[in-house]
Amino acid sequence: MHPPPTTTDLATHLLYLHGFRSSPQSAKARQMAARVAEQHPHVTWWCPQLPPSPREAVALIMEGTASWPQTAMAVVGSSLGGFYATCVAENFGCKAVLLNPAVYPARDLAKYIGEQTSWHDQQERFFFRPEFVEELQALTPLELANPDNYFAVIAKGDEVLDWREMTARYAGAHTRLLEGGDHALSDFDHHIDEVLGFLNLI
């Protein structure tokens, strides 16, 4: 259980970052959007479509949140979005929820160089360029400044990422380690209350 929030640490702005080849149409993004709209209607919600270039993705995120109050914002990221969420949290010092976060995306995505399709629209294609791997390497944060700002939901059954690498990367953070599960966190609806509780939304 997380301690009850005080009026001084409530989040008024929430950013959601999708994963590689994903979009704001992902199941988790839509579930989060619906719950925030229903239970936290005064929260500013933003779930942008991220470009393939990591440098451009982070630039878009930083530009879109530039006017947000750093002491009253939070971020949720899934897979590659979890990597970006870590970059955001380290930059702003805000809370972050990570859903099966990518830990070494430069290594893991090197094999995807070439033409790719979107999970949610097979007609939508993009090219993952070799320089994007270098951009990921340049963005990789060092040690976490404040692990207590993080809550990681990690599935041992993740068929894409190694749960041991994820738990090691976020050592000291709040963690929900699932014995089974999958990379998509198909049972995300079972964990969304704990996610929302950690975020301390108004």
Secondary structure, DSSP 8 states (H G I E B T S, - for coil): ------TTS-B-EEEEE--TT--TTSHHHHHHHHHHHHH-TTSEEE-----S-HHHHHHHHHHHTTTS-GGGEEEEEETHHHHHHHHHHHHH--EEEEES--S-HHHHGGGG-EEEE-SS-TT-EEEE-HHHHHHHHHH---S-S-GGGEEEEEETT-SSS-HHHHHHHTTTSEEEEESS--TT-TTGGGTHHHHHHHHTB-
